[in-house]
Structure formats: C-alpha cells, structure tokens
Amino acid sequence: MRHRTKTAVVCLCIIAILTPFLAAIAISEGIRRQSMASVEAGGDLYLTFDEFGRNTAIPLKYLDEVKKIYGVTKVIPRIIGRGYVQNKLAVIVGIDKENLPKSVSCVSGRMFEQAGEVVVGIDLARHFKLQPGDQFSMRCQQRKLFNVTGLFSADASIWSSSLLFMSFKDAADLFGKQGVATDFQIYSLPGHNSEIASDLYGIFQNEPYRVQDKLMVELYFKKGFMLKEGIFSALYLVAFALGIPAILVASGFGLSERKREIGIMKATGWHTLEVLELISFEQLLISLLGATIALLLSITWVKYFNGVCIAQFFVAEAGMLPAFMLPSQFLPLPFFLSFFFSLLLTMVGSIYSSWRASTEPPVASMKL
C-alpha cells in the first residue's frame, strides 16, 4: 500500500506472464484426461490390415474367425472416415446401433434404426441448423439422402462435436467399400492379449495385418500432446524471455524513494535483517496477489470465454473461437509453481538493491 504504483506494475507483469501459462496447462490437462478416458473406454485390441506402414481396411470375412479366438469377448467392426457436408468436414462413423458408445446419448430425437438414418453431433447440427426430421446429402454421394433422427452431445469427447453416426451398411454404401471395415475393435478377458495376438498370427500369417493395444494407442496420444505442447512452449518462450526483464526492472521501480525509506528505517533503529525481512514479505504478498489474479483470469478465459485465441494451439482446426466446449482441468501444482516462480523473480529484483541501500549510511540514503 505504501508503493501502489510499483505494486500494480509488478502485478501486471506477473499476470501477463502467468495467465497464458496457466490457461495452456489447464487445456492440455483437460484434453489429456479426456483422451485417456476415451482410450480406457475403447477396445483392448485394434485389428487392421497394413499397407506401406499404415492402417488399411480389413475384410469382414475374418470376423467370425476372430470372434472364435479364446479370450475374445466381443468384436466390433467399424467404418471410420471423413467427408464433407457442403463446406464442413465431418467424421463419419459406421457402427451397428447396439455397439454405440455409452457416452453417446441423444439430447433431441432418437438413435438411428433404419437404413438412411443418422444421428448428428451438436456442433454440426448448429452449423447447418439441422433438427430431427431434416434431410441432407454429402459431397461424396450426393444422390443419397440421409434422415436426421437425433442430435447427440457426447460431452466426454471434444471430437464428437462434428461426428455423424450411421449404420455400418450405410457407411459402407457411402464410401463405396463393401465387405471391409476400417478396423475390428476387440474386447478381451484380462491377461489374454498375448494369447490372442498369437492366435491372430495363425489366422493372418499370409496377410499383412496390424494389431495395436491400448498402450500403443495411449503412446500415440502422448506423442501428439508433446508435439502440441512443444509448439506452444516455443512460441511462449519468446514472450516469457521478454517478461523476465520486465519484472526485474519493475521490481526496482521507484528505487530512489525506497532508498530514502530504508534510510529513515535505519536512522530510527531498524537492522539490515529487519529491512530485508520487510522487503521479502512485501514480495511474498505481491507474488501471491499476482499469481492469484492470473489464476482467476485464466479460469475466466478458459471456462467463460472457451479458450478464445489459445485453443487452436492444442486442438487442430478449432479456430480462434471453438464451437465446442473446450475441456480443461486446473490443478494445484501449476499454480504453486507459478507463485514460486514469480516470488523468485521479484526477490531477485528487489533483495539485492534493498540490501545495498540498507548497508549505506542513513544520511547518504536520505539525501537521494
């Protein structure tokens, strides 16, 4: 309160540096948690064919053989692809109704039951103002009309906002791929994945197949997170490097006035250790205030403004303002790290200069 201008300047510097950092960490953790939940809810093994080192469609003729393997509890064939609804790219999932994920629930209408019926993600429905009972066609097969039977909002996944669920047969007709699936989603008894993989080798020993388990899918997700976080960190490091000198300079703002104040303290009987204790407590309060305001602003930025301008660093094609609810998770550790970081910077910018002023004769300090 004695140095309001200095306190305000230092707090603003701390807030400007920490707010994007806390918001980015929260978004990254939210997407990570959501992705890991999706992996855990998925199959234990994913079976596809391999062509030139990448996944390709697997023929449905192997479905019955895979189901008969000991330890396999359920096999779900799926068709997953992308297509344009007018000018907007959508993800199409062809799957039998009984195999739909439990997280998918209609907020309006019902699930598909007959040929040509689809359920649409809430973001896609809002973009085209679709309602149950409407019809639309897709660019890859404009002669076929799809009937919207329901709108779903799978809040457990940000990728569901532009999804289309339809029957497996409709998806096969849409893409013109009969008798194949994108993959087989295999559910197994605990501890049987190795035996199942061995039996799959006996079935596909003359075919280029690929088996991936949950651990491998989880590694793919983590690799993607590291890439996204690395891009953001590289850009943020520039602003971070510019912000550190700003805090150090701001911490010494009004140095002449502070020297006179310290000179008066020394003249009235204060010891050097007491002066440094006072300065340290001031920096503690400033750092706590700055870090707390930065946390509140980052929560407001992510929760109420949906991570505008920053979401595109972590979610591809999200744009400046995401049309879906951005996942986030604010943890205590980033806040405490931010607080200790700001405390370290403010202490470096003030303790040494205060110590120099407290070791000078009080008369010399009060003359400044």
Phi, psi and omega in degrees: 000335179285333182232072187294319182296314180298316180300316181295318181295314180295318179298319179297321177297316179297316181297317182297327180278318190276330184300309177298325180296311181294322179295317181295317179298319181295317179295316180299316180293324178295315179292321178298314180297317180296320180293316179295326176294322178295320179295316181294326181280348182277191182287166178278330178222150177235120185250125177221173168270161183241132177217118181055037176080013178226163182290138173225172185296148179246135181294142180289346181296342179270357187298313182295323179295321179293322180297332184279351181295135180294132181101344178275124180262329182200143176232125182244111173281138181226152168240120181235122181209181180234147178202162182264129166260101192058248183255008184247131180280130180235155176259124182257128178241117175260118185205147177294148186303318183291347181257008179297144177300145181295336181287346181272114178224140183283131173268347177205136180081211184219172177285160179292147180227325184245172179297140179085001180261143181221157167246142192242140175296149188296326180293315178296320180295320179293322183297319182256005179056047180274144176226157175307130183105344178283160178236150177206166176234164180246154186297327183285345177204078188288343180284343182262126178262137178251139178260126178280117179258341181194160175243133181238153176228095178271087186296346180285354183214126178289339183282353181278350187295330180243035181265150170236122174259131176216173179293158180300318182294319179296320178294322178296319178293321182298315183269356180067035181237093181267142175078012179224162175228154176298317177199167170253121176268113188255127173256136187226166173288148180303133176083008183251006184297322181294316179294322179295319179298322178294319179292326177296326178297324178293330180280319187250027186296337178255011182237148178277089183251167180219133177242129178232136180257181182299322181298319180292319178296320178297322177295323176300315180298313182296323178296320177295321178296317180298323179293313180296315180294326178294320178296315179295318181298321180296318179288322182287334181298326178296310178295325180295317180295326178285333183283330182297310177299328180296319178292319181297319179292317182295328179295331178265009180297135182072037185295323180298317178295322179293322178296319177296320179297316179294322177299320178294320178299315181296322180292333180265011172105006177287143175268162181301319180297323179292322178296314180295326177296318178298314181298318180297320180293324176298314180295327176298314180293319180297316180295318179296318179296314181296316181294322180293315178296320178299319178296316180295320179293321179293323176296317178297318181298316185276315187281320187260331177253008172057038175062039181302135178078336183254340184296329184293344175288337187245337180236117181297140176063021179286331181080182180296319180234105182299142179276350180248165178286118184283127178287147179205157178211112180269121182250155181294325187300313178300325179294315181294322176297320179295319179297313180293327177294313179294324177296318179299316181293315181292326177293318178298324183280349186233326187296314184296314180296323178292322178294320177297319180291325182284340179270350177279157176300140183303325181296317181294322180291322183285345179280344182293000000 
